[in-house]
Amino acid sequence: MDDFQITERTINIEQVFRDKSPGTAKWIPGFVFAYLRRVIHEKEINDFLFSNKELIGLPFVQKLITEFGVILKVSGTENILPTGRYIIAANHPLGGLDGVALMNEVGKIREDIVFPVNDLLMFLPNLQPLFIPINKHGSNTENLQVIHNTFESDKLMLYFPAGLVSRKQNGVIKDLEWKTTFISKAKKYKRDIIPCFVDGHNSNFFYNLANLRKRLKIGANIEMLYLPDEMFKQKNKTIHITFGKPVPYDTFDKRYNFAEWAQKMKAYVYAMGDGLSEPFDPAKEY
């Protein structure tokens, strides 16, 4: 998608469906696409992309933060060194502005950042230099090589181990299970992990829809369609971000398997959100 052009209709939800799932798209009536265009704020996003088409990468991120009037309150940036091969592993409460906020703040210290994202986000051309695509529904040799090259490089990597935005479970907003990839990649590529907590939440509508979908045993994450709308609801809000001390990659030894290490790191990140400031200690239960 490197040659993706920014036009007045860069985002076209109907075309995305036709490209990604042509079999499904042909059965979707026009009024449904009209509704989806409103839900994802297609016109507002296209207007913003086109009016800022000269801004690529971090300058576009900075413009986004300004446009949304978001106030960022950040602590622990001294833990992000100007050099070094790190993975910043963060919880994923918002599904949009949390990633933008992380890129904005880390980008003030390191411009060599990269963020693995769902391949649908690669349709945002202004952000392509900061993204590498992760296709959860399949893989190809070229994509795997890009991922390998990125982890092997000196770039600083931002990572949401849950892979999905947080859900409300038993009244508590928290990530689902953290996948083990960030632990295994940290070990394989000798990257220390910087834990990061992002404070934020989506609307009750989003969580209620997610829980209803689960109760009805609907497999497709239909609530994800509403994430752009949730992002627009975050306008003029404050996002708190806390960066912890780096955890050396050789911490993740055979005391625990990768899945156990991943959940330990997740628990530690949420403890950071409750005010914990001490370094990660594998012997402790958080």
C-alpha positions as CSV (number, residue, x, y, z in Angstrom):
1,M,0.0,0.0,0.0
2,D,3.0,2.3,-0.2
3,D,1.5,3.9,-3.3
4,F,-1.8,4.6,-1.6
5,Q,-3.0,8.1,-2.7
6,I,-4.7,10.6,-0.4
7,T,-7.9,11.8,-2.1
8,E,-11.2,13.3,-1.0
9,R,-12.5,9.8,-0.6
10,T,-9.4,8.0,0.8
11,I,-11.6,6.0,3.2
12,N,-14.5,4.2,1.5
13,I,-16.1,1.7,3.8
14,E,-18.1,0.1,0.9
15,Q,-14.9,-0.4,-1.1
16,V,-13.1,-1.9,2.0
17,F,-15.9,-4.5,2.3
18,R,-15.7,-5.3,-1.4
19,D,-11.9,-5.7,-1.2
20,K,-11.8,-7.6,2.1
21,S,-15.0,-9.7,1.9
22,P,-16.6,-9.4,-1.6
23,G,-18.9,-12.3,-0.9
24,T,-20.4,-10.5,2.1
25,A,-20.4,-7.1,0.5
26,K,-22.7,-8.0,-2.4
27,W,-25.5,-8.9,0.1
28,I,-25.2,-5.6,2.1
29,P,-27.9,-3.1,1.1
30,G,-27.1,0.5,0.3
31,F,-28.8,1.8,3.5
32,V,-26.5,-0.3,5.6
33,F,-23.5,1.2,4.0
34,A,-25.0,4.7,4.5
35,Y,-25.4,3.9,8.2
36,L,-21.8,2.6,8.4
37,R,-20.5,5.7,6.7
38,R,-22.1,7.8,9.5
39,V,-20.9,5.5,12.3
40,I,-17.2,5.5,11.2
41,H,-17.4,9.3,10.5
42,E,-16.2,8.6,6.9
43,K,-16.7,12.2,5.7
44,E,-15.0,13.8,8.7
45,I,-12.0,11.5,8.5
46,N,-11.7,12.0,4.7
47,D,-11.9,15.7,5.1
48,F,-9.2,15.6,7.8
49,L,-6.9,13.3,5.8
50,F,-7.2,15.4,2.6
51,S,-6.8,18.8,4.3
52,N,-3.6,17.5,6.0
53,K,-2.3,15.3,3.1
54,E,1.1,16.9,3.3
55,L,1.6,15.7,6.9
56,I,3.0,12.2,7.0
57,G,4.1,10.2,10.1
58,L,4.7,12.0,13.4
59,P,3.7,15.5,12.1
60,F,0.3,14.0,11.3
61,V,0.1,12.4,14.7
62,Q,0.7,15.7,16.3
63,K,-2.0,17.4,14.2
64,L,-4.4,14.6,15.3
65,I,-3.8,15.3,18.9
66,T,-4.3,19.1,18.4
67,E,-7.4,18.5,16.3
68,F,-9.0,16.3,19.0
69,G,-8.1,18.7,21.7
70,V,-6.6,15.9,23.7
71,I,-4.6,16.7,26.9
72,L,-1.8,14.3,27.5
73,K,-0.4,13.9,31.0
74,V,2.6,11.7,30.9
75,S,5.0,10.3,33.6
76,G,8.1,8.0,33.3
77,T,9.4,9.3,30.0
78,E,12.9,9.1,31.5
79,N,12.5,5.4,31.1
80,I,12.5,5.8,27.3
81,L,16.2,6.1,26.2
82,P,17.1,7.9,23.0
83,T,18.8,4.7,21.8
84,G,18.2,1.0,22.4
85,R,16.1,-1.8,21.1
86,Y,12.9,-1.8,23.1
87,I,9.3,-3.0,23.0
88,I,6.8,-0.7,24.7
89,A,4.0,-3.0,25.9
90,A,0.8,-1.2,26.8
91,N,-2.8,-1.9,27.7
92,H,-5.3,-0.9,25.0
93,P,-8.3,0.9,26.5
94,L,-9.4,3.1,23.6
95,G,-8.8,1.4,20.3
96,G,-7.7,4.6,18.5
97,L,-6.5,7.6,20.4
98,D,-4.4,5.5,22.9
99,G,-2.2,4.5,20.0
100,V,-2.0,8.0,18.6
101,A,-1.2,9.3,22.1
102,L,1.6,6.8,22.5
103,M,3.1,7.6,19.1
104,N,2.9,11.3,20.0
105,E,4.7,11.1,23.3
106,V,7.3,8.4,22.4
107,G,7.9,10.3,19.1
108,K,9.1,13.3,21.1
109,I,12.1,11.1,22.2
110,R,12.4,8.6,19.4
111,E,11.4,9.2,15.8
112,D,12.4,5.7,14.9
113,I,9.1,4.2,16.1
114,V,7.0,1.5,14.5
115,F,3.6,0.1,15.5
116,P,2.3,-3.4,14.4
117,V,-1.4,-2.8,13.5
118,N,-4.4,-4.7,12.0
119,D,-4.0,-4.4,8.3
120,L,-7.2,-2.4,8.0
121,L,-5.4,0.5,9.6
122,M,-3.0,0.5,6.7
123,F,-5.7,2.3,4.8
124,L,-4.7,5.5,6.7
125,P,-1.9,6.6,4.3
126,N,-0.7,9.5,6.5
127,L,0.4,7.0,9.2
128,Q,1.8,4.2,7.0
129,P,5.5,5.1,7.7
130,L,4.8,4.3,11.4
131,F,2.9,1.1,10.9
132,I,3.6,-2.5,9.9
133,P,0.6,-4.7,9.1
134,I,-0.4,-7.7,11.2
135,N,-3.0,-9.7,9.3
136,K,-4.8,-11.8,12.0
137,H,-6.8,-13.7,9.4
138,G,-3.8,-15.1,7.6
139,S,-0.2,-14.6,6.7
140,N,2.1,-14.4,3.8
141,T,5.8,-14.7,3.4
142,E,6.3,-11.1,2.5
143,N,4.5,-9.9,5.6
144,L,6.4,-12.3,7.9
145,Q,9.6,-11.0,6.5
146,V,8.6,-7.4,7.2
147,I,7.8,-8.3,10.8
148,H,11.1,-10.2,11.2
149,N,13.1,-7.3,9.7
150,T,11.4,-4.8,12.0
151,F,12.0,-6.8,15.2
152,E,15.6,-7.3,14.1
153,S,16.1,-3.6,13.4
154,D,17.1,-0.9,16.0
155,K,13.6,0.7,15.8
156,L,11.6,1.2,18.9
157,M,8.4,-0.9,18.8
158,L,5.1,0.0,20.3
159,Y,2.9,-3.0,21.0
160,F,-0.6,-3.8,22.3
161,P,-0.2,-7.4,23.6
162,A,-3.9,-7.9,23.9
163,G,-4.4,-7.3,20.2
164,L,-8.0,-6.1,20.9
165,V,-9.3,-3.0,22.7
166,S,-10.2,-3.5,26.4
167,R,-13.6,-4.9,27.3
168,K,-15.7,-4.6,30.5
169,Q,-15.7,-7.8,32.5
170,N,-17.6,-8.1,35.8
171,G,-17.8,-4.3,35.9
172,V,-14.1,-3.8,35.3
173,I,-12.6,-2.4,32.2
174,K,-9.5,-4.4,31.3
175,D,-7.7,-6.0,28.4
176,L,-8.5,-9.5,27.5
177,E,-5.7,-12.0,27.6
178,W,-2.3,-10.7,26.6
179,K,-0.9,-12.8,23.8
180,T,2.6,-14.2,24.2
181,T,4.2,-12.7,21.0
182,F,5.7,-9.7,22.7
183,I,7.5,-12.0,25.2
184,S,8.7,-14.5,22.6
185,K,9.9,-11.7,20.3
186,A,11.6,-9.9,23.2
187,K,13.6,-13.1,23.9
188,K,14.3,-13.9,20.3
189,Y,15.4,-10.4,19.2
190,K,17.0,-9.4,22.6
191,R,14.6,-6.5,23.2
192,D,14.0,-5.2,26.7
193,I,10.3,-4.4,27.4
194,I,9.1,-1.0,28.7
195,P,5.8,-1.6,30.4
196,C,3.2,1.2,29.8
197,F,-0.2,2.0,31.3
198,V,-2.7,4.1,29.5
199,D,-5.7,5.4,31.5
200,G,-8.9,5.7,29.5
201,H,-12.3,4.1,28.7
202,N,-14.8,3.9,25.9
203,S,-18.6,4.6,26.3
204,N,-21.0,2.2,28.0
205,F,-22.6,1.6,24.6
206,F,-19.4,0.0,23.3
207,Y,-19.0,-2.3,26.3
208,N,-22.7,-3.2,26.4
209,L,-22.7,-4.0,22.7
210,A,-19.6,-6.2,23.2
211,N,-21.2,-8.1,26.0
212,L,-24.6,-8.5,24.2
213,R,-22.8,-9.8,21.1
214,K,-21.0,-12.3,23.4
215,R,-24.2,-13.5,25.0
216,L,-25.8,-14.0,21.6
217,K,-22.8,-16.0,20.7
218,I,-22.0,-13.8,17.6
219,G,-18.4,-14.5,16.6
220,A,-17.8,-11.3,14.6
221,N,-16.6,-8.4,16.7
222,I,-19.3,-6.1,15.5
223,E,-18.5,-3.5,18.3
224,M,-15.2,-2.8,16.5
225,L,-17.2,-0.9,13.8
226,Y,-18.0,1.7,16.4
227,L,-14.3,2.4,17.4
228,P,-14.1,5.4,15.1
229,D,-17.2,6.8,16.8
230,E,-15.6,6.1,20.2
231,M,-12.5,8.0,19.1
232,F,-14.6,11.1,18.2
233,K,-16.2,10.8,21.7
234,Q,-12.7,11.3,23.2
235,K,-12.5,14.9,21.9
236,N,-11.2,17.3,24.6
237,K,-10.5,14.6,27.1
238,T,-7.4,13.9,29.2
239,I,-5.3,10.8,28.7
240,H,-2.8,9.7,31.4
241,I,0.2,7.6,30.3
242,T,2.7,6.0,32.6
243,F,6.0,4.4,31.4
244,G,7.7,2.0,33.7
245,K,11.3,1.0,34.0
246,P,12.6,-1.4,31.3
247,V,12.4,-5.1,32.0
248,P,15.5,-6.9,30.6
249,Y,14.6,-9.6,28.0
250,D,16.6,-12.2,30.0
251,T,14.1,-11.8,32.8
252,F,11.8,-14.1,30.9
253,D,13.5,-17.4,31.8
254,K,12.1,-20.8,32.3
255,R,10.6,-20.1,35.7
256,Y,7.4,-19.5,33.8
257,N,6.2,-20.2,30.3
258,F,5.5,-17.4,27.8
259,A,1.8,-17.3,28.6
260,E,2.5,-16.9,32.3
261,W,5.1,-14.2,31.7
262,A,2.6,-12.3,29.5
263,Q,-0.1,-12.4,32.2
264,K,2.5,-11.3,34.9
265,M,3.4,-8.3,32.7
266,K,-0.2,-7.5,32.2
267,A,-0.9,-7.6,35.9
268,Y,2.1,-5.4,36.5
269,V,1.0,-2.8,34.0
270,Y,-2.4,-2.5,35.7
271,A,-0.7,-2.2,39.1
272,M,1.2,0.7,37.5
273,G,-2.2,2.2,36.8
274,D,-3.0,1.9,40.5
275,G,0.1,3.9,41.4
276,L,2.8,1.3,41.6
277,S,6.2,2.8,40.8
278,E,8.7,0.0,41.8
279,P,10.4,-2.0,39.0
280,F,8.9,-5.3,37.8
281,D,9.7,-8.1,40.2
282,P,9.0,-11.6,38.8
283,A,8.7,-13.0,42.3
284,K,5.7,-10.8,43.2
285,E,2.1,-11.3,42.4
286,Y,0.5,-8.0,41.2
